[in-house]
Amino acid sequence: MTGINVALVGVGNCASSLVQGLSHYSNGGSNDALGLMHWDLGGYRPKDLKIVAAWDIDRRKVGTDVADAIFAKPNCTTVFCDHVGKTGVKVEMGNILDGYSDHMADYPDDRTFLPADIKAPSKDDVVKRLIESRTDVMMNYLPVGSQLATEFYAACALEAKVAFVNNIPVFIASNPEWAKRFKDANVPLLGDDIKAQLGATIVHRVLTDLFAKRGVSLDRTYQLNTGGNTDFLNMLNKKRLASKKTSKTEAVQSVAQFRMEDENIHVGPSDYVAWQNDNKVCFLRMEGRMFGGVPMNLEMRLSVEDSPNSAGVAIDMIRCAKIAKDRGLGGIVYEPSAFFCKHPPVQRPDDVAFAALEDFIAGTTKQ
Ligand SMILES: NC(=O)c1ccc[n+]([C@@H]2O[C@H](COP(=O)([O-])OP(=O)(O)OC[C@H]3O[C@@H](n4cnc5c(N)ncnc54)[C@H](O)[C@@H]3O)[C@@H](O)[C@H]2O)c1
């Protein structure tokens, strides 16, 4: 079995954790499985993943080896692997489009994006590079609100017949037109909006399901999140947030016993706190009524490093995209999308999605 060639779009904190993780888990032994959901997934181990191409727009990253770019400012995630070997792959200038929000210019250089003054690649340039590098899977890690930029790279992946994993809340897999384009071209598509390993979304969903299963009505809830990375800084521009709010809110609504009125559910990024860096803190409150209509409430605080929290999930999504490709499957890959993403084309409760995912990996999905 050959390895999996991966292209990165956006070499920010999430990409940093992913690339660090590939070195961390590179010895490939089964004792090296701590923190992974799957050590061997469909015959692929983390050490089988290789970065073969990367695009970014920041002048501190473009032109440098991926192994250096992942530690360049404004990336601020924790360094859990400081021995990332040179990849031999230089970060190339990307197509900015709507990847950069003007408000980012109001912040200090170390905290914000600094776009490089280099000509953007054309679609043909990106397609050519994907083909030359024999990329199997493209990972979309653009900032929230990058609708046009995501569509640009998704179109490149389609043309180069490269599987596309959409980690961000721009709707591609859950947009029927894009889903059809990938189906017609027989290219795998996974998304949208990666769900972290143990983050606010999965915890909120599991607790919502618990309320439903224990007969407790969920009347009101909020999930407030703060963080100090560029993802949170970018999201200070509320105009970029519409799909993020939909994605995160629907992830909770879809497992509630009864849909809450819009004014009774508030889920989303809440503020940028610079000193938190890549630490994300979630404050969660759920109010309900139990036996006899007697009120109860629950408060929870979750503190996680944001980017490593998504990297193990990313490693699994990449491997699922590759096994779909190996099996000649094109279009939406439903099972991993439902388990690994906040806004998949079809929402399933997490236990149902997990069972379906394991069937998909084993190749025993009933059509
Ligand atoms: N951490 C998680 O658990 C998690 C969960 C769900 C979704 N996400 C999403 O993943 C995405 C990436 O997150 P991150 O923390 O790595 O963000 P980040 O801000 O650290 O990285 C974004 C990178 O994209 C680059 N970029 C901007 N425009 C570009 C363009 N047009 N072409 C190429 N590169 C461009 C930036 O220079 C930057 O390096 C975000 O949209 C985030 O919301 C993350």
The ligand as an SDF file (V2000), in Angstrom:
LIG
                    3D

 44 48  0  0  0  0  0  0  0  0999 V2000
   -9.1150   24.2530   15.8230 N   0  0  0  0  0  0  0  0  0  0  0  0
  -10.2150   23.6200   15.5970 C   0  0  0  0  0  0  0  0  0  0  0  0
  -10.5610   22.7140   16.3430 O   0  0  0  0  0  0  0  0  0  0  0  0
  -11.1070   23.9860   14.4400 C   0  0  0  0  0  0  0  0  0  0  0  0
  -12.3790   23.4170   14.4090 C   0  0  0  0  0  0  0  0  0  0  0  0
  -13.2220   23.7330   13.3490 C   0  0  0  0  0  0  0  0  0  0  0  0
  -12.8130   24.5820   12.3460 C   0  0  0  0  0  0  0  0  0  0  0  0
  -11.5740   25.1430   12.3870 N   0  0  0  0  0  0  0  0  0  0  0  0
  -11.2500   26.0510   11.3110 C   0  0  0  0  0  0  0  0  0  0  0  0
  -10.0560   25.7270   10.6280 O   0  0  0  0  0  0  0  0  0  0  0  0
   -9.5420   26.9000    9.9830 C   0  0  0  0  0  0  0  0  0  0  0  0
   -8.0630   27.0200   10.2650 C   0  0  0  0  0  0  0  0  0  0  0  0
   -7.8710   27.2850   11.6420 O   0  0  0  0  0  0  0  0  0  0  0  0
   -6.4480   27.7990   12.1500 P   0  0  0  0  0  0  0  0  0  0  0  0
   -6.5590   27.8990   13.6370 O   0  0  0  0  0  0  0  0  0  0  0  0
   -5.3540   27.0170   11.5280 O   0  0  0  0  0  0  0  0  0  0  0  0
   -6.4500   29.2920   11.5260 O   0  0  0  0  0  0  0  0  0  0  0  0
   -5.1870   30.2520   11.3260 P   0  0  0  0  0  0  0  0  0  0  0  0
   -5.7150   31.6300   11.3690 O   0  0  0  0  0  0  0  0  0  0  0  0
   -4.1140   29.8760   12.2920 O   0  0  0  0  0  0  0  0  0  0  0  0
   -4.6620   29.8720    9.8640 O   0  0  0  0  0  0  0  0  0  0  0  0
   -5.2290   30.3200    8.6710 C   0  0  0  0  0  0  0  0  0  0  0  0
   -4.1010   30.4020    7.6420 C   0  0  0  0  0  0  0  0  0  0  0  0
   -4.6560   30.6550    6.3560 O   0  0  0  0  0  0  0  0  0  0  0  0
   -3.7940   31.5580    5.6800 C   0  0  0  0  0  0  0  0  0  0  0  0
   -4.5560   32.1650    4.5790 N   0  0  0  0  0  0  0  0  0  0  0  0
   -5.4390   33.1930    4.6030 C   0  0  0  0  0  0  0  0  0  0  0  0
   -5.9700   33.4030    3.3780 N   0  0  0  0  0  0  0  0  0  0  0  0
   -5.3990   32.4840    2.5500 C   0  0  0  0  0  0  0  0  0  0  0  0
   -5.5520   32.1900    1.1640 C   0  0  0  0  0  0  0  0  0  0  0  0
   -6.4190   32.8700    0.4070 N   0  0  0  0  0  0  0  0  0  0  0  0
   -4.8130   31.1660    0.6370 N   0  0  0  0  0  0  0  0  0  0  0  0
   -3.9680   30.4520    1.4170 C   0  0  0  0  0  0  0  0  0  0  0  0
   -3.7820   30.6980    2.7390 N   0  0  0  0  0  0  0  0  0  0  0  0
   -4.5000   31.6810    3.3040 C   0  0  0  0  0  0  0  0  0  0  0  0
   -3.3280   32.5030    6.7690 C   0  0  0  0  0  0  0  0  0  0  0  0
   -2.1710   33.2180    6.4060 O   0  0  0  0  0  0  0  0  0  0  0  0
   -3.0990   31.5220    7.9120 C   0  0  0  0  0  0  0  0  0  0  0  0
   -1.7860   31.0000    7.8910 O   0  0  0  0  0  0  0  0  0  0  0  0
  -10.3740   28.0730   10.5400 C   0  0  0  0  0  0  0  0  0  0  0  0
  -11.3680   28.4220    9.6240 O   0  0  0  0  0  0  0  0  0  0  0  0
  -11.0000   27.4750   11.7770 C   0  0  0  0  0  0  0  0  0  0  0  0
  -12.2210   28.1050   12.1660 O   0  0  0  0  0  0  0  0  0  0  0  0
  -10.7080   24.8600   13.4060 C   0  0  0  0  0  0  0  0  0  0  0  0
  1  2  1  0
  2  3  2  0
  2  4  1  0
  4  5  1  0
  4 44  2  0
  5  6  2  0
  6  7  1  0
  7  8  2  0
  8  9  1  0
  8 44  1  0
  9 10  1  0
  9 42  1  0
 10 11  1  0
 11 12  1  0
 11 40  1  0
 12 13  1  0
 13 14  1  0
 14 15  2  0
 14 16  1  0
 14 17  1  0
 17 18  1  0
 18 19  2  0
 18 20  1  0
 18 21  1  0
 21 22  1  0
 22 23  1  0
 23 24  1  0
 23 38  1  0
 24 25  1  0
 25 26  1  0
 25 36  1  0
 26 27  1  0
 26 35  1  0
 27 28  2  0
 28 29  1  0
 29 30  1  0
 29 35  2  0
 30 31  1  0
 30 32  2  0
 32 33  1  0
 33 34  2  0
 34 35  1  0
 36 37  1  0
 36 38  1  0
 38 39  1  0
 40 41  1  0
 40 42  1  0
 42 43  1  0
M  CHG  2   8   1  16  -1
M  END
$$$$
